[in-house]
Amino acid sequence: MTFAPTGKRDADSIVIDTRRQKLTTILDSLRSLRSSIEDRPDLLYWIEKAIAEAEAQLEAPSPRMH
């Protein structure tokens, strides 16, 4: 694979790293919130759903086929 000398590959890597950091921060916050909520099953449902979605987004993406 050939990349242009514009640094696009590096820029993409920085964007991906930043996105992963944000998702990890969100996950940590959601997990903390989950542990502090005991008597609100309605809120726990949405927190669990958000955690599952964030974890799915953190999984390594499949390689693109060109």
PDBQT receptor file of N, H, CA, C and O in Angstrom, charges set to zero:
ATOM      1  N   MET A   1       0.845  -1.171   0.000  1.00  0.00    +0.000 N 
ATOM      2  CA  MET A   1       0.000   0.000   0.000  1.00  0.00    +0.000 C 
ATOM      3  C   MET A   1       0.891   1.235   0.000  1.00  0.00    +0.000 C 
ATOM      4  O   MET A   1       1.859   1.304   0.758  1.00  0.00    +0.000 OA
ATOM      5  N   THR A   2       0.579   2.182  -0.823  1.00  0.00    +0.000 N 
ATOM      6  H   THR A   2      -0.207   2.125  -1.439  1.00  0.00    +0.000 HD
ATOM      7  CA  THR A   2       1.364   3.402  -0.950  1.00  0.00    +0.000 C 
ATOM      8  C   THR A   2       0.584   4.563  -0.346  1.00  0.00    +0.000 C 
ATOM      9  O   THR A   2      -0.622   4.695  -0.554  1.00  0.00    +0.000 OA
ATOM     10  N   PHE A   3       1.283   5.387   0.393  1.00  0.00    +0.000 N 
ATOM     11  H   PHE A   3       2.263   5.279   0.562  1.00  0.00    +0.000 HD
ATOM     12  CA  PHE A   3       0.665   6.550   1.017  1.00  0.00    +0.000 C 
ATOM     13  C   PHE A   3       1.281   7.824   0.462  1.00  0.00    +0.000 C 
ATOM     14  O   PHE A   3       2.475   7.878   0.170  1.00  0.00    +0.000 OA
ATOM     15  N   ALA A   4       0.474   8.813   0.327  1.00  0.00    +0.000 N 
ATOM     16  H   ALA A   4      -0.496   8.769   0.565  1.00  0.00    +0.000 HD
ATOM     17  CA  ALA A   4       0.966  10.113  -0.144  1.00  0.00    +0.000 C 
ATOM     18  C   ALA A   4       1.860  10.705   0.927  1.00  0.00    +0.000 C 
ATOM     19  O   ALA A   4       1.676  10.425   2.111  1.00  0.00    +0.000 OA
ATOM     20  N   PRO A   5       2.821  11.514   0.530  1.00  0.00    +0.000 N 
ATOM     21  CA  PRO A   5       3.742  12.094   1.506  1.00  0.00    +0.000 C 
ATOM     22  C   PRO A   5       3.108  13.219   2.332  1.00  0.00    +0.000 C 
ATOM     23  O   PRO A   5       3.824  14.022   2.930  1.00  0.00    +0.000 OA
ATOM     24  N   THR A   6       1.798  13.281   2.368  1.00  0.00    +0.000 N 
ATOM     25  H   THR A   6       1.217  12.629   1.883  1.00  0.00    +0.000 HD
ATOM     26  CA  THR A   6       1.120  14.355   3.104  1.00  0.00    +0.000 C 
ATOM     27  C   THR A   6       0.996  14.061   4.585  1.00  0.00    +0.000 C 
ATOM     28  O   THR A   6       0.604  14.932   5.361  1.00  0.00    +0.000 OA
ATOM     29  N   GLY A   7       1.329  12.833   4.990  1.00  0.00    +0.000 N 
ATOM     30  H   GLY A   7       1.647  12.125   4.359  1.00  0.00    +0.000 HD
ATOM     31  CA  GLY A   7       1.191  12.479   6.395  1.00  0.00    +0.000 C 
ATOM     32  C   GLY A   7      -0.218  12.021   6.730  1.00  0.00    +0.000 C 
ATOM     33  O   GLY A   7      -0.593  11.990   7.902  1.00  0.00    +0.000 OA
ATOM     34  N   LYS A   8      -0.995  11.671   5.733  1.00  0.00    +0.000 N 
ATOM     35  H   LYS A   8      -0.690  11.696   4.781  1.00  0.00    +0.000 HD
ATOM     36  CA  LYS A   8      -2.378  11.238   5.962  1.00  0.00    +0.000 C 
ATOM     37  C   LYS A   8      -2.423  10.020   6.880  1.00  0.00    +0.000 C 
ATOM     38  O   LYS A   8      -3.290   9.924   7.749  1.00  0.00    +0.000 OA
ATOM     39  N   ARG A   9      -1.502   9.106   6.691  1.00  0.00    +0.000 N 
ATOM     40  H   ARG A   9      -0.798   9.184   5.986  1.00  0.00    +0.000 HD
ATOM     41  CA  ARG A   9      -1.479   7.904   7.539  1.00  0.00    +0.000 C 
ATOM     42  C   ARG A   9      -1.267   8.296   8.994  1.00  0.00    +0.000 C 
ATOM     43  O   ARG A   9      -1.947   7.767   9.873  1.00  0.00    +0.000 OA
ATOM     44  N   ASP A  10      -0.349   9.202   9.268  1.00  0.00    +0.000 N 
ATOM     45  H   ASP A  10       0.204   9.632   8.554  1.00  0.00    +0.000 HD
ATOM     46  CA  ASP A  10      -0.099   9.662  10.633  1.00  0.00    +0.000 C 
ATOM     47  C   ASP A  10      -1.315  10.389  11.202  1.00  0.00    +0.000 C 
ATOM     48  O   ASP A  10      -1.670  10.207  12.367  1.00  0.00    +0.000 OA
ATOM     49  N   ALA A  11      -1.944  11.205  10.375  1.00  0.00    +0.000 N 
ATOM     50  H   ALA A  11      -1.657  11.353   9.429  1.00  0.00    +0.000 HD
ATOM     51  CA  ALA A  11      -3.128  11.942  10.821  1.00  0.00    +0.000 C 
ATOM     52  C   ALA A  11      -4.260  10.978  11.148  1.00  0.00    +0.000 C 
ATOM     53  O   ALA A  11      -4.966  11.163  12.139  1.00  0.00    +0.000 OA
ATOM     54  N   ASP A  12      -4.437   9.954  10.325  1.00  0.00    +0.000 N 
ATOM     55  H   ASP A  12      -3.863   9.804   9.520  1.00  0.00    +0.000 HD
ATOM     56  CA  ASP A  12      -5.465   8.945  10.583  1.00  0.00    +0.000 C 
ATOM     57  C   ASP A  12      -5.183   8.220  11.891  1.00  0.00    +0.000 C 
ATOM     58  O   ASP A  12      -6.098   7.952  12.670  1.00  0.00    +0.000 OA
ATOM     59  N   SER A  13      -3.926   7.909  12.128  1.00  0.00    +0.000 N 
ATOM     60  H   SER A  13      -3.182   8.127  11.496  1.00  0.00    +0.000 HD
ATOM     61  CA  SER A  13      -3.532   7.222  13.350  1.00  0.00    +0.000 C 
ATOM     62  C   SER A  13      -3.837   8.085  14.574  1.00  0.00    +0.000 C 
ATOM     63  O   SER A  13      -4.311   7.575  15.590  1.00  0.00    +0.000 OA
ATOM     64  N   ILE A  14      -3.572   9.373  14.483  1.00  0.00    +0.000 N 
ATOM     65  H   ILE A  14      -3.187   9.787  13.658  1.00  0.00    +0.000 HD
ATOM     66  CA  ILE A  14      -3.841  10.294  15.593  1.00  0.00    +0.000 C 
ATOM     67  C   ILE A  14      -5.342  10.367  15.852  1.00  0.00    +0.000 C 
ATOM     68  O   ILE A  14      -5.774  10.370  17.004  1.00  0.00    +0.000 OA
ATOM     69  N   VAL A  15      -6.129  10.425  14.798  1.00  0.00    +0.000 N 
ATOM     70  H   VAL A  15      -5.778  10.422  13.862  1.00  0.00    +0.000 HD
ATOM     71  CA  VAL A  15      -7.592  10.480  14.948  1.00  0.00    +0.000 C 
ATOM     72  C   VAL A  15      -8.099   9.206  15.614  1.00  0.00    +0.000 C 
ATOM     73  O   VAL A  15      -8.950   9.259  16.501  1.00  0.00    +0.000 OA
ATOM     74  N   ILE A  16      -7.577   8.069  15.185  1.00  0.00    +0.000 N 
ATOM     75  H   ILE A  16      -6.886   8.025  14.464  1.00  0.00    +0.000 HD
ATOM     76  CA  ILE A  16      -7.998   6.790  15.765  1.00  0.00    +0.000 C 
ATOM     77  C   ILE A  16      -7.601   6.722  17.230  1.00  0.00    +0.000 C 
ATOM     78  O   ILE A  16      -8.403   6.302  18.064  1.00  0.00    +0.000 OA
ATOM     79  N   ASP A  17      -6.379   7.128  17.561  1.00  0.00    +0.000 N 
ATOM     80  H   ASP A  17      -5.727   7.469  16.883  1.00  0.00    +0.000 HD
ATOM     81  CA  ASP A  17      -5.925   7.111  18.955  1.00  0.00    +0.000 C 
ATOM     82  C   ASP A  17      -6.782   8.032  19.821  1.00  0.00    +0.000 C 
ATOM     83  O   ASP A  17      -7.147   7.673  20.941  1.00  0.00    +0.000 OA
ATOM     84  N   THR A  18      -7.100   9.207  19.309  1.00  0.00    +0.000 N 
ATOM     85  H   THR A  18      -6.804   9.499  18.400  1.00  0.00    +0.000 HD
ATOM     86  CA  THR A  18      -7.927  10.149  20.051  1.00  0.00    +0.000 C 
ATOM     87  C   THR A  18      -9.316   9.570  20.273  1.00  0.00    +0.000 C 
ATOM     88  O   THR A  18      -9.882   9.688  21.360  1.00  0.00    +0.000 OA
ATOM     89  N   ARG A  19      -9.853   8.950  19.246  1.00  0.00    +0.000 N 
ATOM     90  H   ARG A  19      -9.392   8.854  18.363  1.00  0.00    +0.000 HD
ATOM     91  CA  ARG A  19     -11.187   8.344  19.366  1.00  0.00    +0.000 C 
ATOM     92  C   ARG A  19     -11.181   7.229  20.402  1.00  0.00    +0.000 C 
ATOM     93  O   ARG A  19     -12.105   7.123  21.207  1.00  0.00    +0.000 OA
ATOM     94  N   ARG A  20     -10.148   6.399  20.386  1.00  0.00    +0.000 N 
ATOM     95  H   ARG A  20      -9.396   6.484  19.731  1.00  0.00    +0.000 HD
ATOM     96  CA  ARG A  20     -10.049   5.314  21.370  1.00  0.00    +0.000 C 
ATOM     97  C   ARG A  20      -9.928   5.873  22.782  1.00  0.00    +0.000 C 
ATOM     98  O   ARG A  20     -10.522   5.332  23.714  1.00  0.00    +0.000 OA
ATOM     99  N   GLN A  21      -9.169   6.945  22.949  1.00  0.00    +0.000 N 
ATOM    100  H   GLN A  21      -8.686   7.385  22.191  1.00  0.00    +0.000 HD
ATOM    101  CA  GLN A  21      -9.038   7.561  24.273  1.00  0.00    +0.000 C 
ATOM    102  C   GLN A  21     -10.377   8.084  24.767  1.00  0.00    +0.000 C 
ATOM    103  O   GLN A  21     -10.725   7.907  25.934  1.00  0.00    +0.000 OA
ATOM    104  N   LYS A  22     -11.127   8.725  23.884  1.00  0.00    +0.000 N 
ATOM    105  H   LYS A  22     -10.845   8.869  22.935  1.00  0.00    +0.000 HD
ATOM    106  CA  LYS A  22     -12.439   9.246  24.266  1.00  0.00    +0.000 C 
ATOM    107  C   LYS A  22     -13.391   8.112  24.635  1.00  0.00    +0.000 C 
ATOM    108  O   LYS A  22     -14.108   8.198  25.632  1.00  0.00    +0.000 OA
ATOM    109  N   LEU A  23     -13.397   7.054  23.834  1.00  0.00    +0.000 N 
ATOM    110  H   LEU A  23     -12.815   6.984  23.024  1.00  0.00    +0.000 HD
ATOM    111  CA  LEU A  23     -14.263   5.916  24.131  1.00  0.00    +0.000 C 
ATOM    112  C   LEU A  23     -13.883   5.256  25.454  1.00  0.00    +0.000 C 
ATOM    113  O   LEU A  23     -14.755   4.848  26.222  1.00  0.00    +0.000 OA
ATOM    114  N   THR A  24     -12.594   5.152  25.716  1.00  0.00    +0.000 N 
ATOM    115  H   THR A  24     -11.886   5.483  25.093  1.00  0.00    +0.000 HD
ATOM    116  CA  THR A  24     -12.141   4.568  26.972  1.00  0.00    +0.000 C 
ATOM    117  C   THR A  24     -12.574   5.433  28.159  1.00  0.00    +0.000 C 
ATOM    118  O   THR A  24     -12.988   4.910  29.193  1.00  0.00    +0.000 OA
ATOM    119  N   THR A  25     -12.480   6.737  28.009  1.00  0.00    +0.000 N 
ATOM    120  H   THR A  25     -12.144   7.162  27.168  1.00  0.00    +0.000 HD
ATOM    121  CA  THR A  25     -12.926   7.651  29.067  1.00  0.00    +0.000 C 
ATOM    122  C   THR A  25     -14.430   7.505  29.300  1.00  0.00    +0.000 C 
ATOM    123  O   THR A  25     -14.891   7.469  30.441  1.00  0.00    +0.000 OA
ATOM    124  N   ILE A  26     -15.179   7.423  28.215  1.00  0.00    +0.000 N 
ATOM    125  H   ILE A  26     -14.804   7.453  27.288  1.00  0.00    +0.000 HD
ATOM    126  CA  ILE A  26     -16.630   7.242  28.334  1.00  0.00    +0.000 C 
ATOM    127  C   ILE A  26     -16.936   5.923  29.034  1.00  0.00    +0.000 C 
ATOM    128  O   ILE A  26     -17.790   5.872  29.919  1.00  0.00    +0.000 OA
ATOM    129  N   LEU A  27     -16.245   4.863  28.641  1.00  0.00    +0.000 N 
ATOM    130  H   LEU A  27     -15.552   4.905  27.921  1.00  0.00    +0.000 HD
ATOM    131  CA  LEU A  27     -16.463   3.558  29.268  1.00  0.00    +0.000 C 
ATOM    132  C   LEU A  27     -16.177   3.604  30.762  1.00  0.00    +0.000 C 
ATOM    133  O   LEU A  27     -16.957   3.090  31.563  1.00  0.00    +0.000 OA
ATOM    134  N   ASP A  28     -15.069   4.214  31.134  1.00  0.00    +0.000 N 
ATOM    135  H   ASP A  28     -14.435   4.631  30.483  1.00  0.00    +0.000 HD
ATOM    136  CA  ASP A  28     -14.726   4.332  32.552  1.00  0.00    +0.000 C 
ATOM    137  C   ASP A  28     -15.805   5.080  33.319  1.00  0.00    +0.000 C 
ATOM    138  O   ASP A  28     -16.171   4.688  34.427  1.00  0.00    +0.000 OA
ATOM    139  N   SER A  29     -16.309   6.152  32.733  1.00  0.00    +0.000 N 
ATOM    140  H   SER A  29     -16.011   6.470  31.833  1.00  0.00    +0.000 HD
ATOM    141  CA  SER A  29     -17.356   6.938  33.381  1.00  0.00    +0.000 C 
ATOM    142  C   SER A  29     -18.649   6.140  33.514  1.00  0.00    +0.000 C 
ATOM    143  O   SER A  29     -19.295   6.162  34.561  1.00  0.00    +0.000 OA
ATOM    144  N   LEU A  30     -19.019   5.441  32.452  1.00  0.00    +0.000 N 
ATOM    145  H   LEU A  30     -18.494   5.423  31.601  1.00  0.00    +0.000 HD
ATOM    146  CA  LEU A  30     -20.242   4.630  32.494  1.00  0.00    +0.000 C 
ATOM    147  C   LEU A  30     -20.134   3.507  33.523  1.00  0.00    +0.000 C 
ATOM    148  O   LEU A  30     -21.095   3.219  34.236  1.00  0.00    +0.000 OA
ATOM    149  N   ARG A  31     -18.984   2.885  33.598  1.00  0.00    +0.000 N 
ATOM    150  H   ARG A  31     -18.203   3.119  33.019  1.00  0.00    +0.000 HD
ATOM    151  CA  ARG A  31     -18.796   1.804  34.576  1.00  0.00    +0.000 C 
ATOM    152  C   ARG A  31     -18.862   2.346  36.008  1.00  0.00    +0.000 C 
ATOM    153  O   ARG A  31     -19.419   1.710  36.902  1.00  0.00    +0.000 OA
ATOM    154  N   SER A  32     -18.292   3.514  36.201  1.00  0.00    +0.000 N 
ATOM    155  H   SER A  32     -17.839   4.031  35.475  1.00  0.00    +0.000 HD
ATOM    156  CA  SER A  32     -18.362   4.146  37.519  1.00  0.00    +0.000 C 
ATOM    157  C   SER A  32     -19.811   4.483  37.872  1.00  0.00    +0.000 C 
ATOM    158  O   SER A  32     -20.263   4.243  38.991  1.00  0.00    +0.000 OA
ATOM    159  N   LEU A  33     -20.516   5.032  36.916  1.00  0.00    +0.000 N 
ATOM    160  H   LEU A  33     -20.149   5.227  36.006  1.00  0.00    +0.000 HD
ATOM    161  CA  LEU A  33     -21.918   5.370  37.121  1.00  0.00    +0.000 C 
ATOM    162  C   LEU A  33     -22.734   4.109  37.408  1.00  0.00    +0.000 C 
ATOM    163  O   LEU A  33     -23.581   4.100  38.301  1.00  0.00    +0.000 OA
ATOM    164  N   ARG A  34     -22.476   3.064  36.659  1.00  0.00    +0.000 N 
ATOM    165  H   ARG A  34     -21.788   3.071  35.934  1.00  0.00    +0.000 HD
ATOM    166  CA  ARG A  34     -23.185   1.793  36.861  1.00  0.00    +0.000 C 
ATOM    167  C   ARG A  34     -23.005   1.285  38.280  1.00  0.00    +0.000 C 
ATOM    168  O   ARG A  34     -23.958   0.801  38.890  1.00  0.00    +0.000 OA
ATOM    169  N   SER A  35     -21.799   1.390  38.810  1.00  0.00    +0.000 N 
ATOM    170  H   SER A  35     -21.025   1.784  38.314  1.00  0.00    +0.000 HD
ATOM    171  CA  SER A  35     -21.537   0.871  40.156  1.00  0.00    +0.000 C 
ATOM    172  C   SER A  35     -22.186   1.722  41.246  1.00  0.00    +0.000 C 
ATOM    173  O   SER A  35     -22.363   1.256  42.371  1.00  0.00    +0.000 OA
ATOM    174  N   SER A  36     -22.540   2.964  40.921  1.00  0.00    +0.000 N 
ATOM    175  H   SER A  36     -22.396   3.343  40.007  1.00  0.00    +0.000 HD
ATOM    176  CA  SER A  36     -23.145   3.828  41.936  1.00  0.00    +0.000 C 
ATOM    177  C   SER A  36     -24.678   3.816  41.910  1.00  0.00    +0.000 C 
ATOM    178  O   SER A  36     -25.323   4.403  42.779  1.00  0.00    +0.000 OA
ATOM    179  N   ILE A  37     -25.248   3.148  40.913  1.00  0.00    +0.000 N 
ATOM    180  H   ILE A  37     -24.724   2.671  40.207  1.00  0.00    +0.000 HD
ATOM    181  CA  ILE A  37     -26.709   3.078  40.792  1.00  0.00    +0.000 C 
ATOM    182  C   ILE A  37     -27.157   1.673  41.167  1.00  0.00    +0.000 C 
ATOM    183  O   ILE A  37     -26.763   0.694  40.533  1.00  0.00    +0.000 OA
ATOM    184  N   GLU A  38     -27.979   1.584  42.198  1.00  0.00    +0.000 N 
ATOM    185  H   GLU A  38     -28.300   2.380  42.713  1.00  0.00    +0.000 HD
ATOM    186  CA  GLU A  38     -28.444   0.273  42.631  1.00  0.00    +0.000 C 
ATOM    187  C   GLU A  38     -29.951   0.113  42.508  1.00  0.00    +0.000 C 
ATOM    188  O   GLU A  38     -30.430  -0.985  42.225  1.00  0.00    +0.000 OA
ATOM    189  N   ASP A  39     -30.696   1.173  42.712  1.00  0.00    +0.000 N 
ATOM    190  H   ASP A  39     -30.307   2.065  42.942  1.00  0.00    +0.000 HD
ATOM    191  CA  ASP A  39     -32.142   1.047  42.796  1.00  0.00    +0.000 C 
ATOM    192  C   ASP A  39     -32.887   1.621  41.591  1.00  0.00    +0.000 C 
ATOM    193  O   ASP A  39     -34.071   1.945  41.685  1.00  0.00    +0.000 OA
ATOM    194  N   ARG A  40     -32.195   1.744  40.466  1.00  0.00    +0.000 N 
ATOM    195  H   ARG A  40     -31.234   1.480  40.390  1.00  0.00    +0.000 HD
ATOM    196  CA  ARG A  40     -32.832   2.278  39.259  1.00  0.00    +0.000 C 
ATOM    197  C   ARG A  40     -32.580   1.344  38.081  1.00  0.00    +0.000 C 
ATOM    198  O   ARG A  40     -31.714   1.617  37.249  1.00  0.00    +0.000 OA
ATOM    199  N   PRO A  41     -33.331   0.241  38.003  1.00  0.00    +0.000 N 
ATOM    200  CA  PRO A  41     -33.107  -0.698  36.901  1.00  0.00    +0.000 C 
ATOM    201  C   PRO A  41     -33.328  -0.071  35.529  1.00  0.00    +0.000 C 
ATOM    202  O   PRO A  41     -32.725  -0.509  34.549  1.00  0.00    +0.000 OA
ATOM    203  N   ASP A  42     -34.183   0.948  35.445  1.00  0.00    +0.000 N 
ATOM    204  H   ASP A  42     -34.672   1.303  36.241  1.00  0.00    +0.000 HD
ATOM    205  CA  ASP A  42     -34.403   1.607  34.161  1.00  0.00    +0.000 C 
ATOM    206  C   ASP A  42     -33.145   2.324  33.686  1.00  0.00    +0.000 C 
ATOM    207  O   ASP A  42     -32.827   2.301  32.497  1.00  0.00    +0.000 OA
ATOM    208  N   LEU A  43     -32.428   2.962  34.609  1.00  0.00    +0.000 N 
ATOM    209  H   LEU A  43     -32.686   2.981  35.575  1.00  0.00    +0.000 HD
ATOM    210  CA  LEU A  43     -31.166   3.621  34.248  1.00  0.00    +0.000 C 
ATOM    211  C   LEU A  43     -30.071   2.598  33.972  1.00  0.00    +0.000 C 
ATOM    212  O   LEU A  43     -29.266   2.776  33.058  1.00  0.00    +0.000 OA
ATOM    213  N   LEU A  44     -30.040   1.537  34.754  1.00  0.00    +0.000 N 
ATOM    214  H   LEU A  44     -30.694   1.392  35.497  1.00  0.00    +0.000 HD
ATOM    215  CA  LEU A  44     -29.026   0.509  34.543  1.00  0.00    +0.000 C 
ATOM    216  C   LEU A  44     -29.143  -0.105  33.152  1.00  0.00    +0.000 C 
ATOM    217  O   LEU A  44     -28.130  -0.418  32.527  1.00  0.00    +0.000 OA
ATOM    218  N   TYR A  45     -30.349  -0.276  32.671  1.00  0.00    +0.000 N 
ATOM    219  H   TYR A  45     -31.172  -0.021  33.179  1.00  0.00    +0.000 HD
ATOM    220  CA  TYR A  45     -30.545  -0.818  31.326  1.00  0.00    +0.000 C 
ATOM    221  C   TYR A  45     -29.840   0.051  30.295  1.00  0.00    +0.000 C 
ATOM    222  O   TYR A  45     -29.108  -0.468  29.452  1.00  0.00    +0.000 OA
ATOM    223  N   TRP A  46     -30.045   1.354  30.347  1.00  0.00    +0.000 N 
ATOM    224  H   TRP A  46     -30.640   1.775  31.032  1.00  0.00    +0.000 HD
ATOM    225  CA  TRP A  46     -29.457   2.261  29.359  1.00  0.00    +0.000 C 
ATOM    226  C   TRP A  46     -27.950   2.386  29.531  1.00  0.00    +0.000 C 
ATOM    227  O   TRP A  46     -27.221   2.538  28.551  1.00  0.00    +0.000 OA
ATOM    228  N   ILE A  47     -27.487   2.322  30.762  1.00  0.00    +0.000 N 
ATOM    229  H   ILE A  47     -28.080   2.199  31.558  1.00  0.00    +0.000 HD
ATOM    230  CA  ILE A  47     -26.039   2.372  31.002  1.00  0.00    +0.000 C 
ATOM    231  C   ILE A  47     -25.383   1.117  30.434  1.00  0.00    +0.000 C 
ATOM    232  O   ILE A  47     -24.350   1.204  29.771  1.00  0.00    +0.000 OA
ATOM    233  N   GLU A  48     -25.975  -0.046  30.689  1.00  0.00    +0.000 N 
ATOM    234  H   GLU A  48     -26.815  -0.117  31.228  1.00  0.00    +0.000 HD
ATOM    235  CA  GLU A  48     -25.434  -1.296  30.143  1.00  0.00    +0.000 C 
ATOM    236  C   GLU A  48     -25.434  -1.273  28.616  1.00  0.00    +0.000 C 
ATOM    237  O   GLU A  48     -24.488  -1.737  27.979  1.00  0.00    +0.000 OA
ATOM    238  N   LYS A  49     -26.485  -0.738  28.049  1.00  0.00    +0.000 N 
ATOM    239  H   LYS A  49     -27.252  -0.361  28.567  1.00  0.00    +0.000 HD
ATOM    240  CA  LYS A  49     -26.569  -0.641  26.589  1.00  0.00    +0.000 C 
ATOM    241  C   LYS A  49     -25.464   0.273  26.040  1.00  0.00    +0.000 C 
ATOM    242  O   LYS A  49     -24.837  -0.047  25.030  1.00  0.00    +0.000 OA
ATOM    243  N   ALA A  50     -25.231   1.398  26.700  1.00  0.00    +0.000 N 
ATOM    244  H   ALA A  50     -25.740   1.659  27.520  1.00  0.00    +0.000 HD
ATOM    245  CA  ALA A  50     -24.180   2.329  26.270  1.00  0.00    +0.000 C 
ATOM    246  C   ALA A  50     -22.797   1.705  26.430  1.00  0.00    +0.000 C 
ATOM    247  O   ALA A  50     -21.926   1.906  25.584  1.00  0.00    +0.000 OA
ATOM    248  N   ILE A  51     -22.591   0.954  27.500  1.00  0.00    +0.000 N 
ATOM    249  H   ILE A  51     -23.299   0.790  28.187  1.00  0.00    +0.000 HD
ATOM    250  CA  ILE A  51     -21.306   0.279  27.713  1.00  0.00    +0.000 C 
ATOM    251  C   ILE A  51     -21.063  -0.732  26.596  1.00  0.00    +0.000 C 
ATOM    252  O   ILE A  51     -19.967  -0.798  26.040  1.00  0.00    +0.000 OA
ATOM    253  N   ALA A  52     -22.076  -1.511  26.272  1.00  0.00    +0.000 N 
ATOM    254  H   ALA A  52     -22.967  -1.458  26.723  1.00  0.00    +0.000 HD
ATOM    255  CA  ALA A  52     -21.928  -2.514  25.210  1.00  0.00    +0.000 C 
ATOM    256  C   ALA A  52     -21.600  -1.850  23.875  1.00  0.00    +0.000 C 
ATOM    257  O   ALA A  52     -20.764  -2.349  23.121  1.00  0.00    +0.000 OA
ATOM    258  N   GLU A  53     -22.250  -0.738  23.582  1.00  0.00    +0.000 N 
ATOM    259  H   GLU A  53     -22.930  -0.333  24.194  1.00  0.00    +0.000 HD
ATOM    260  CA  GLU A  53     -21.999  -0.028  22.323  1.00  0.00    +0.000 C 
ATOM    261  C   GLU A  53     -20.568   0.530  22.278  1.00  0.00    +0.000 C 
ATOM    262  O   GLU A  53     -19.885   0.419  21.260  1.00  0.00    +0.000 OA
ATOM    263  N   ALA A  54     -20.129   1.119  23.375  1.00  0.00    +0.000 N 
ATOM    264  H   ALA A  54     -20.684   1.209  24.202  1.00  0.00    +0.000 HD
ATOM    265  CA  ALA A  54     -18.776   1.677  23.422  1.00  0.00    +0.000 C 
ATOM    266  C   ALA A  54     -17.733   0.569  23.301  1.00  0.00    +0.000 C 
ATOM    267  O   ALA A  54     -16.727   0.735  22.611  1.00  0.00    +0.000 OA
ATOM    268  N   GLU A  55     -17.970  -0.560  23.971  1.00  0.00    +0.000 N 
ATOM    269  H   GLU A  55     -18.787  -0.695  24.532  1.00  0.00    +0.000 HD
ATOM    270  CA  GLU A  55     -17.031  -1.678  23.864  1.00  0.00    +0.000 C 
ATOM    271  C   GLU A  55     -16.972  -2.204  22.427  1.00  0.00    +0.000 C 
ATOM    272  O   GLU A  55     -15.898  -2.550  21.936  1.00  0.00    +0.000 OA
ATOM    273  N   ALA A  56     -18.103  -2.261  21.768  1.00  0.00    +0.000 N 
ATOM    274  H   ALA A  56     -18.975  -1.980  22.168  1.00  0.00    +0.000 HD
ATOM    275  CA  ALA A  56     -18.127  -2.720  20.378  1.00  0.00    +0.000 C 
ATOM    276  C   ALA A  56     -17.331  -1.783  19.473  1.00  0.00    +0.000 C 
ATOM    277  O   ALA A  56     -16.663  -2.229  18.540  1.00  0.00    +0.000 OA
ATOM    278  N   GLN A  57     -17.406  -0.496  19.753  1.00  0.00    +0.000 N 
ATOM    279  H   GLN A  57     -17.948  -0.134  20.511  1.00  0.00    +0.000 HD
ATOM    280  CA  GLN A  57     -16.667   0.465  18.936  1.00  0.00    +0.000 C 
ATOM    281  C   GLN A  57     -15.167   0.403  19.193  1.00  0.00    +0.000 C 
ATOM    282  O   GLN A  57     -14.375   0.789  18.333  1.00  0.00    +0.000 OA
ATOM    283  N   LEU A  58     -14.771  -0.078  20.365  1.00  0.00    +0.000 N 
ATOM    284  H   LEU A  58     -15.414  -0.392  21.064  1.00  0.00    +0.000 HD
ATOM    285  CA  LEU A  58     -13.345  -0.198  20.684  1.00  0.00    +0.000 C 
ATOM    286  C   LEU A  58     -12.710  -1.410  20.028  1.00  0.00    +0.000 C 
ATOM    287  O   LEU A  58     -11.488  -1.470  19.894  1.00  0.00    +0.000 OA
ATOM    288  N   GLU A  59     -13.516  -2.375  19.619  1.00  0.00    +0.000 N 
ATOM    289  H   GLU A  59     -14.509  -2.327  19.728  1.00  0.00    +0.000 HD
ATOM    290  CA  GLU A  59     -12.966  -3.560  18.976  1.00  0.00    +0.000 C 
ATOM    291  C   GLU A  59     -12.249  -3.163  17.684  1.00  0.00    +0.000 C 
ATOM    292  O   GLU A  59     -12.633  -2.214  17.000  1.00  0.00    +0.000 OA
ATOM    293  N   ALA A  60     -11.227  -3.900  17.385  1.00  0.00    +0.000 N 
ATOM    294  H   ALA A  60     -10.916  -4.671  17.940  1.00  0.00    +0.000 HD
ATOM    295  CA  ALA A  60     -10.445  -3.587  16.177  1.00  0.00    +0.000 C 
ATOM    296  C   ALA A  60     -11.320  -3.684  14.955  1.00  0.00    +0.000 C 
ATOM    297  O   ALA A  60     -12.029  -4.675  14.782  1.00  0.00    +0.000 OA
ATOM    298  N   PRO A  61     -11.287  -2.676  14.097  1.00  0.00    +0.000 N 
ATOM    299  CA  PRO A  61     -12.079  -2.728  12.872  1.00  0.00    +0.000 C 
ATOM    300  C   PRO A  61     -11.512  -3.762  11.908  1.00  0.00    +0.000 C 
ATOM    301  O   PRO A  61     -10.310  -4.030  11.899  1.00  0.00    +0.000 OA
ATOM    302  N   SER A  62     -12.386  -4.332  11.108  1.00  0.00    +0.000 N 
ATOM    303  H   SER A  62     -13.362  -4.114  11.116  1.00  0.00    +0.000 HD
ATOM    304  CA  SER A  62     -11.911  -5.287  10.116  1.00  0.00    +0.000 C 
ATOM    305  C   SER A  62     -11.183  -4.533   9.013  1.00  0.00    +0.000 C 
ATOM    306  O   SER A  62     -11.554  -3.406   8.688  1.00  0.00    +0.000 OA
ATOM    307  N   PRO A  63     -10.166  -5.133   8.442  1.00  0.00    +0.000 N 
ATOM    308  CA  PRO A  63      -9.412  -4.443   7.381  1.00  0.00    +0.000 C 
ATOM    309  C   PRO A  63     -10.301  -4.183   6.169  1.00  0.00    +0.000 C 
ATOM    310  O   PRO A  63     -11.146  -5.007   5.820  1.00  0.00    +0.000 OA
ATOM    311  N   ARG A  64     -10.106  -3.047   5.540  1.00  0.00    +0.000 N 
ATOM    312  H   ARG A  64      -9.419  -2.377   5.823  1.00  0.00    +0.000 HD
ATOM    313  CA  ARG A  64     -10.866  -2.673   4.355  1.00  0.00    +0.000 C 
ATOM    314  C   ARG A  64     -10.363  -3.453   3.150  1.00  0.00    +0.000 C 
ATOM    315  O   ARG A  64      -9.165  -3.679   2.978  1.00  0.00    +0.000 OA
ATOM    316  N   MET A  65     -11.306  -3.847   2.338  1.00  0.00    +0.000 N 
ATOM    317  H   MET A  65     -12.279  -3.663   2.477  1.00  0.00    +0.000 HD
ATOM    318  CA  MET A  65     -10.940  -4.546   1.096  1.00  0.00    +0.000 C 
ATOM    319  C   MET A  65     -11.068  -3.545  -0.040  1.00  0.00    +0.000 C 
ATOM    320  O   MET A  65     -12.111  -2.908  -0.190  1.00  0.00    +0.000 OA
ATOM    321  N   HIS A  66     -10.030  -3.401  -0.835  1.00  0.00    +0.000 N 
ATOM    322  H   HIS A  66      -9.183  -3.919  -0.713  1.00  0.00    +0.000 HD
ATOM    323  CA  HIS A  66     -10.041  -2.443  -1.951  1.00  0.00    +0.000 C 
ATOM    324  C   HIS A  66     -10.199  -3.168  -3.240  1.00  0.00    +0.000 C 
ATOM    325  O   HIS A  66     -10.232  -2.543  -4.300  1.00  0.00    +0.000 OA
TER     326      HIS A  66
